[in-house]
Every structure is written in C-alpha cells, then in structure tokens.
C-alpha cells in the first residue's frame, strides 16, 4: 500500500460523530437561555392573556376576586379613541425614527469610517447618549424643556419667544422625535460602521481603478452590501418604538394622559392598567402590543431575515468550499512529492537486491 493510499484511508476512517457532538453541546449550552426565555417571556405572555379575560384590580386571584368578561376588554381597547390615538402616535414615531435616524446614521457612519484625527472621540460622543439611562436622559430634558428651563432661556437671550415644548400637542410630538433621535442614533451609527468595515476593501480598489468616485462607490458598493445591516436596524428600531415608555413618561408625566401628541401604546397600558387600578384591562393591552410586535417579527423573519441568512450562508459555504479545495490541492501536491521521493528509493533497493 502506498503512502498516499494510507493517508486517504486514515482520513476516511475518522469518526463521524463530531457533528452530533457539536449539536449536543449547542443544545446543552442553550438550555439556560431557553429556561430564561420561557420564564421571562412565554409565561408572562400566557399570564397576561389569562388576566385579560377578567375585570380585575390586582388583588387576590382573578377568578375569585375579579369578574370574567371574556373578550370585552379587547373590544373596549380596539374601540377606545385614546388607544387609537396612542397606536397612531406609536406608528408615527416608528416611521419617523426610520426616516430621520436612518439617513443621518449612514452619513455619520460614512464620515466616521474615514481615517482622521479625533475619529474615536467623535464616535464615543455620538454613542454616549445611547448607553445613558432613560431616567437620566428624561430627567435632564424635562428640566431643560420647562417654560423657565434652559432651552427657553437661550431663546429669550436671542430675542426669541419661549415655546411650550411639553404641553403643546402640536410641538410635543416633534420634541419627542428630537430626543429619541438624539439618544438612539448612536446605536444606528455603530451598527452602520460595523457593517461598512465588513465590506472587503478590494471592491473599493477595483471601483477606483474603473474610475468610480467616492459617492458612486457608496451608491454601488456600500449601500447594497450594507442592506442587511440596515434592515436589521430598522426592525430593532420599530420594535423599540412599540415599547417606548420611559422617556415619554418621565418627560411628559401628567401630560401623557391629557396631551394627545405624546401618548404611546405603552403609556396607555400603564395609565389604564396600573394607574386606573384595572390590571385585567392593562393585561389585555399588553397582549395587543405583543401580538402587533409578533406580527412584525414574523413578517421580518419570513421576508427579510431568512433571505439575509440564506445569502450569508451561501457566501460562507462558498468560502468554505474554496478553503477545502485549496486544502485538497495542497494535500495532493504533498502526496505527489512523497510518492516522487519514495519511488526512486524503492527502485534503488530493488537494484541492490538483484
């Protein structure tokens, strides 16, 4: 048996249980996360759905201290003008967040992806508001936006009239949009920069050789290859808008219930559930928010995520195939060199023996 044949036999005889062992280890390692997901997501949703069928003030058990009302809570929610306003404001915030933050994040990322002095400092300053607590951000802006706050003081020093940033329904929603964009754009910028840095530099070099300018390179290379990152950020932004509560409640406080411009589904849930002492109704609102979020998540997974994952998997498999092909070529060359070295030795040994 030749050396090359023995090497191939050795490779063929390797155990094939590596894939099973890898899957088993992944299953074992995912058990803690699965337990936490069931305990902190699945069970609360089930309990909220159960409470939503009762008129219950939160004391004792719903079936003992409450009144079973069936789907009445859900009918009231969907027909309540306040909920419809809150839903409209939430959708408005979600759409405007995409329109405002998306283009700005891409432009900032293009700038901060270039090499210049102070780039790291600017990146940090843009990202800092995102990591600061909503309570701190909300309290600070609430103080500055008061009628006698710092913002109106600056306007008056410039000879302008002060503005009621919080209580005026026509201005309040845009005030909220400014604060949301200021706080969360740093996260979008970091995501875009990470996506841009994953694009091979060879593509830009080839485009420059072909005579493409800077903006042409961004339009033809950066944006298409950055599309999966943009779609992922858009999904996370929409889900975050549906859950928006802290900033609104801290800054607007008492005006959340009376000012139509800043109420969201989350503030409506807290106002009608906890503050009105109707936990059954509040639980039903939570279920409605969950269903809306679930529909958006499933739509994203079905039409966006699966396609992006398929593209990433295809690219990864292509690279793995190229690496395996190169490895097989190197092995064949090594086997050929070994056989070329062994054959003359065998011939000389046969001559000596004869």
Secondary structure, 3 states (H helix, E strand, C coil): CCHHHHHHHHHHCCCCCHHHHHHHHHHHHHHHHHHHHHHHHHHHHHHHHHHCCEECCCCCCHHHHCEECCCHHHHHHHHCHHHHHHHHHHHHHHHHHHHHHHHHHHHHHHHHCCCCCCHHHHHHHHHHHHHCCHHHHHHHHHHHCCCCCHHHHHHHHCCCCCCCCCCCHHHHHHHHHHHHHHHHHHHHHHHHHHHHHCCCHHHHHHHHHCCCCHHHHHHHHHHHHHHHHHHHHHHHHHHHHHCCCHHHHHHHHHHHCCCCCCCCHHHHHHHHHHHCCCHHHHHHHHHHHHHHHHHHHHHHHHHHHHHHHHHHHHHHHHHHHHHHHHHHHHHHHHHHHHHHHHHHHHHHHHHHHC
